[in-house]
C-alpha cells in the first residue's frame, strides 16, 4: 500500500522559507544558485562502475510479501542489467529534502545520488535553477512511447526533457456519500449549508490551490494573479463563516474515517485505501475539473551514473513493469498501456485494478484532468504569505 505521508502538509521552513533561504544564501557570498547547462554533467562512470544510487519516498515501490527487503521489480532490473541499485527511502518531505541536497547543488558539487523523486511543484524549482540534467530520450524508447500524453507537457518542463513521472495522482474531493445523503459533483457543492463545519481543505498551497481555482471555472494551465486572489477571497469568507472545519495534511484521512468530516479535499491514492475499509467513501473529480499531478524522477547535476539512471527510468516504463508497480502503490499509473497488462492478470484481484479509474482513469475522467501552471519564484512569496494567513501557518 502507498505511504500516507508522501504528500503531507508542508512543515518546518515551508514554501516561503525555502525560497527565502535560497535568496539569502545567494546574497551572502555564496556562489550564484543557477547552474549553466554546460556545468551540469560530470564524466559518466556507468560503463565501468555498474551501480546507481536511487533516493525515493518510503513505501513507494513494490515489496515482496514475504521478504520486506526485496523489491521484485528493482531486483529484476539488477538481474537483467548487472547494475547494482542502492535504494534509499530518505525523502519524507519535499522541503526537507531540498534543504538536504541544495548546498551541494548550489556549490556545484555532487549530491551522491543518481536519481531522486520529488513532487512536480518542487521539480519546477530544480529545473529553473539548472540543478538537473537533460535526459537522452534516444536511450529511453519506452518513455518516449508509453508516457501518458496528459503528463508530457508540464508548464515547468515542456516536453519532459528533465523529468519523468514516477507515479501520478489526482487532487479531488473525497466524501462519505451515505452520511452526507447526497452526491457531490461540483466543487461548489462543498459550500452548501449541510457541510458547514464538516469539510476540510489541504493546507499546503501547492497541493490545494488548483482544484479551488477550477471550482471557479479557471483554466489552471494558464491561471493569473487575479484568479488566485479571487479564489483566496472566497476561501477567506468561508473560513470566517466557520464553514471550513480546518486545513489539513494527510490527517484528513482520520477525519473522514471517524465521520467527524463528511467531505475533504483529498488525494486519489489515499482514497483507494480508505475505500478498502469503508465503501461509503467516494472520490470525485468535479465537473469543472481536478488537478493531475506527478512525483517525478530527476537526475541531479554531476550524477556519476547518468546513462545507467536513464536505463532504470526507461525500464519502469515497460508496461509489464509499470503494471507491477501500479498494483502495489495504488496511485495513477503514468503508463496507460499497463492497463492491458493488469487486465490480463490471472490474479482476479490484480486484474480488477485495470477497471479502477483512480489507477487508470477512464476517458470521461481524463477529459476533466489538467496539470496546473506552477507558481513562479516571483509569485511565491506573495501568494504563500496570503495563503498561509488564511490557513493559519
C-alpha positions in Angstrom: 0.0 0.0 0.0 1.1 3.6 -0.6 2.7 5.7 2.2 0.2 8.2 3.5 2.9 10.8 4.4 4.1 11.2 0.9 2.0 14.2 0.1 1.9 15.6 3.6 1.5 19.2 4.7 4.5 21.5 4.2 6.2 21.8 7.6 9.3 23.4 9.0 10.6 26.0 6.6 7.6 25.8 4.3 7.3 27.2 0.8 8.2 30.7 1.7 11.0 29.6 4.0 12.8 27.6 1.2 12.5 30.5 -1.2 13.7 33.0 1.4 16.6 30.8 2.5 17.7 30.4 -1.1 17.6 34.1 -1.7 19.5 34.7 1.5 22.2 32.2 0.5 22.7 33.7 -2.9 23.1 37.1 -1.4 25.7 36.3 1.2 28.8 35.5 -0.6 27.6 32.0 -1.7 28.1 31.2 -5.5 25.0 32.0 -7.6 22.4 29.3 -7.4 21.8 28.9 -11.1 23.9 26.3 -12.9 24.5 26.6 -16.6 23.8 23.6 -18.7 27.4 23.2 -19.6 28.3 22.8 -16.0 25.8 20.1 -15.0 27.4 16.9 -16.2 30.4 15.0 -14.9 32.3 12.2 -16.6 29.9 9.3 -16.7 31.1 6.2 -15.0 28.3 3.9 -16.0 30.3 1.6 -18.2 33.0 0.7 -15.6 31.1 1.4 -12.4 27.8 -0.5 -12.7 25.7 1.0 -9.9 23.0 3.6 -9.3 22.1 5.5 -6.1 18.4 6.0 -6.1 16.6 8.2 -3.5 12.8 7.8 -3.1 10.0 8.2 -0.7 9.1 5.5 1.9 6.9 2.6 0.6 6.9 3.9 -2.9 8.0 0.7 -4.7 6.7 -2.9 -4.8 7.9 -5.1 -1.9 7.9 -8.9 -1.7 5.1 -10.1 0.6 7.4 -12.5 2.4 10.7 -10.5 2.4 10.4 -6.8 3.1 13.9 -6.1 1.9 13.2 -7.5 -1.6 11.7 -5.2 -4.2 10.7 -7.5 -7.1 10.8 -5.0 -10.0 14.1 -3.5 -8.8 15.6 -6.9 -8.2 14.6 -7.9 -11.8 16.3 -4.8 -13.2 19.5 -5.8 -11.4 19.4 -9.3 -12.8 18.6 -8.1 -16.3 21.4 -5.5 -16.5 24.0 -6.4 -13.9 23.6 -2.9 -12.5 23.5 -2.7 -8.7 21.0 -0.3 -7.2 21.5 1.3 -3.8 17.9 2.2 -3.0 17.2 4.6 -0.1 13.9 5.7 1.4 15.2 9.1 2.5 12.7 11.5 1.1 9.9 12.3 3.7 9.1 15.9 2.7 10.0 18.0 -0.4 11.3 21.0 1.5 13.3 18.9 3.9 15.0 17.1 1.1 15.6 20.3 -0.7 17.4 21.6 2.3 19.4 18.4 2.5 20.8 18.5 -1.0 20.7 22.1 -2.1 24.0 23.1 -0.5 25.8 20.7 -2.8 23.9 21.7 -5.9 24.4 25.4 -5.2 28.1 24.9 -4.8 28.4 22.8 -8.0 29.1 19.6 -6.1 27.7 16.1 -6.5 24.8 15.1 -4.2 26.0 11.5 -4.2 22.7 10.4 -5.8 21.9 9.5 -9.4 18.1 9.5 -9.2 15.7 11.4 -7.0 11.9 11.5 -6.8 10.2 14.8 -5.8 6.8 16.4 -6.4 6.5 18.3 -9.7 6.0 21.7 -7.9 9.4 21.2 -6.4 10.8 19.8 -9.6 9.9 23.2 -11.1 12.5 24.8 -8.8 15.2 22.3 -9.7 14.6 22.8 -13.4 14.6 26.7 -13.1 17.8 26.6 -11.0 19.5 24.3 -13.5 20.1 21.6 -10.9 19.0 18.7 -13.0 20.3 17.2 -16.3 18.5 16.8 -19.6 17.8 13.1 -20.3 18.7 11.3 -23.5 15.3 10.2 -24.8 17.0 8.3 -27.6 18.2 6.0 -24.8 14.6 5.8 -23.4 12.4 4.3 -26.0 9.8 3.1 -23.6 9.4 6.5 -22.0 9.0 8.1 -25.5 6.4 5.5 -26.4 4.4 5.0 -23.2 4.4 8.2 -21.1 0.8 9.3 -20.6 0.1 12.2 -23.0 -1.6 14.1 -20.2 1.7 14.2 -18.4 4.0 15.1 -21.3 4.0 18.9 -21.2 4.0 20.4 -17.7 4.5 24.1 -17.7 7.8 23.9 -15.8 9.4 21.3 -18.2 7.9 21.4 -21.7 8.5 18.1 -23.4 9.6 16.5 -20.1 13.2 16.9 -21.0 14.4 16.9 -17.4 11.8 14.9 -15.6 9.8 11.6 -15.9 6.8 10.9 -13.7 7.4 8.0 -11.3 3.7 7.9 -10.2 0.9 10.3 -10.7 -2.3 11.2 -8.8 -5.4 13.4 -8.7 -6.3 16.1 -6.1 -10.1 15.9 -5.9 -12.9 15.5 -3.4 -13.5 12.6 -1.1 -16.8 12.3 0.8 -19.0 9.9 2.8 -22.0 9.6 0.5 -24.1 7.6 3.0 -23.7 10.1 5.8 -24.0 13.2 3.7 -27.1 11.8 1.9 -26.4 13.4 -1.4 -23.9 13.4 -4.3 -21.0 15.8 -4.8 -20.5 16.7 -8.4 -19.1 20.2 -8.3 -16.5 21.9 -6.1 -19.3 24.4 -5.1 -21.2 21.5 -3.5 -18.7 21.7 -0.7 -20.0 25.2 0.3 -23.6 24.1 0.8 -25.1 24.5 4.3 -25.2 20.9 5.2 -21.4 20.7 5.1 -20.9 23.7 7.4 -18.1 22.8 9.8 -17.8 19.3 8.2 -15.4 20.0 5.3 -11.6 20.3 5.2 -9.2 21.6 2.7 -5.5 20.8 2.2 -3.2 23.3 4.0 -0.3 23.3 1.5 -0.5 26.0 -1.1 0.9 23.9 -3.9 -1.4 21.0 -3.0 -4.6 23.0 -2.7 -4.9 26.0 -5.0 -5.5 24.4 -8.4 -8.7 22.5 -7.5 -10.1 25.5 -5.8 -9.5 27.7 -8.8 -11.0 25.1 -11.1 -14.1 25.3 -9.0 -14.3 29.0 -10.1 -14.0 27.9 -13.8 -10.4 28.8 -14.2 -8.1 27.1 -16.7 -5.3 26.1 -14.4 -2.8 25.7 -17.2 -2.7 29.5 -17.5 -4.1 30.9 -14.3 -3.4 34.5 -13.3 -2.8 36.5 -10.1 -6.4 37.8 -10.3 -7.6 34.2 -10.4 -5.6 33.4 -7.3 -6.8 36.4 -5.3 -10.4 35.7 -6.3 -10.0 32.2 -5.0 -8.4 33.3 -1.7 -11.2 35.9 -1.2 -13.8 33.1 -1.4 -11.8 30.8 1.0 -11.3 33.6 3.5 -15.0 34.3 3.6 -15.7 30.6 4.1 -13.2 30.4 7.0 -14.7 33.5 8.6 -18.2 31.9 8.5 -16.9 28.7 10.1 -17.8 26.7 7.1 -14.3 25.1 6.7 -13.6 22.9 9.7 -9.8 23.1 9.3 -6.9 22.8 6.9 -5.1 19.5 7.0 -2.2 17.4 5.8 -2.9 13.8 5.3 -4.7 13.7 8.6 -8.0 14.3 6.7 -8.0 10.5 6.4 -8.7 10.0 10.1 -11.4 12.7 10.0 -13.2 11.0 7.1 -12.8 7.6 8.6 -14.2 8.7 12.0 -17.1 10.6 10.4 -16.0 14.0 12.0 -15.7 15.3 8.5 -18.1 14.4 5.7 -16.1 15.8 2.7 -12.5 16.7 2.2 -10.1 17.9 -0.5 -8.1 14.6 -1.0 -5.6 12.6 -3.0 -6.8 9.8 -5.1 -4.2 7.3 -3.8 -5.3 7.8 -0.2 -9.0 7.2 -1.1 -8.3 3.8 -2.6 -7.0 2.8 0.9 -10.0 4.4 2.6 -12.5 2.6 0.4 -11.0 -0.7 1.4 -12.2 -0.1 4.9 -15.3 2.0 4.2 -17.1 1.5 0.8 -19.2 4.6 1.5 -16.3 6.8 0.9 -16.3 8.1 -2.7 -13.8 10.1 -4.7 -14.9 12.8 -7.2 -13.3 14.6 -10.0 -15.6 17.6 -10.1 -17.3 18.5 -13.3 -15.2 21.7 -13.5 -12.0 19.5 -13.3 -9.3 18.4 -11.0 -5.6 18.7 -10.8 -3.4 15.9 -12.2 0.0 15.9 -10.5 3.1 13.7 -10.5 6.1 12.9 -8.5 8.9 12.7 -10.9 12.3 11.2 -11.4 15.2 13.6 -11.9 18.9 13.1 -12.5 20.8 15.7 -10.3 23.7 17.7 -11.6 27.1 15.9 -11.5 25.4 12.5 -11.1 28.1 9.9 -11.9 25.9 7.2 -13.4 23.6 9.2 -15.8 23.4 6.5 -18.5 22.5 3.8 -16.0 20.0 6.1 -14.4 18.3 6.7 -17.7 18.2 3.0 -18.3 16.5 2.4 -15.0 13.9 5.1 -15.7 13.2 3.5 -19.1 12.8 0.1 -17.5 10.0 1.3 -15.3 8.2 2.5 -18.5 7.9 -1.1 -19.8 4.1 -1.7 -19.5 4.6 -5.0 -17.7 6.9 -3.4 -15.1 4.7 -0.3 -14.7 1.7 -2.7 -14.1 3.5 -4.4 -11.3 4.4 -1.1 -9.6 0.9 0.2 -10.0 -0.6 -2.8 -8.4 1.4 -2.1 -5.3 1.4 1.7 -4.8 -2.2 2.3 -6.0 -1.6 5.8 -7.5 -2.4 6.9 -11.1 -0.1 4.9 -13.4 1.8 7.2 -15.8 1.9 4.3 -18.3 -1.7 3.8 -19.8 -0.5 0.7 -21.6 0.0 -1.0 -18.3 -3.8 -1.3 -18.0 -4.0 -4.0 -20.6 -1.3 -5.9 -18.8 -3.1 -5.6 -15.5 -6.4 -6.7 -17.1 -4.8 -9.9 -18.4 -3.6 -10.9 -15.0 -4.6 -14.4 -13.8 -5.0 -13.0 -10.3 -8.6 -11.7 -10.2 -7.9 -9.0 -7.6 -5.0 -7.6 -9.6 -6.9 -7.8 -12.9 -9.7 -5.8 -11.3 -7.3 -2.9 -10.8 -7.5 -2.3 -14.5 -11.0 -1.1 -14.0 -10.2 1.3 -11.1 -10.4 4.8 -12.5 -8.1 6.1 -9.7 -5.3 4.0 -11.1 -6.3 4.0 -14.8 -8.6 7.0 -15.3 -11.3 6.4 -17.9 -11.8 8.7 -20.9 -14.6 10.7 -19.2 -12.4 11.4 -16.2 -9.3 12.2 -18.2 -11.1 15.0 -20.1 -11.5 16.8 -16.7 -7.9 16.5 -15.6 -5.2 19.2 -16.1 -1.7 20.0 -14.9 -1.6 23.3 -13.2 0.8 26.0 -14.2 3.4 26.1 -11.4 3.8 29.1 -9.1 6.9 31.1 -10.2 9.6 32.1 -7.8 8.5 35.8 -8.2 4.9 34.9 -7.3 5.6 32.5 -4.5 6.5 34.9 -1.6 3.3 37.0 -2.0 1.0 34.1 -2.7 2.3 31.9 0.1 2.0 34.8 2.6 -1.6 35.3 1.6 -2.5 31.6 1.7 -0.7 30.9 5.0 -2.5 33.8 6.7 -5.8 32.1 5.8 -4.7 28.7 6.8 -3.0 29.8 10.0 0.5 28.6 9.2 
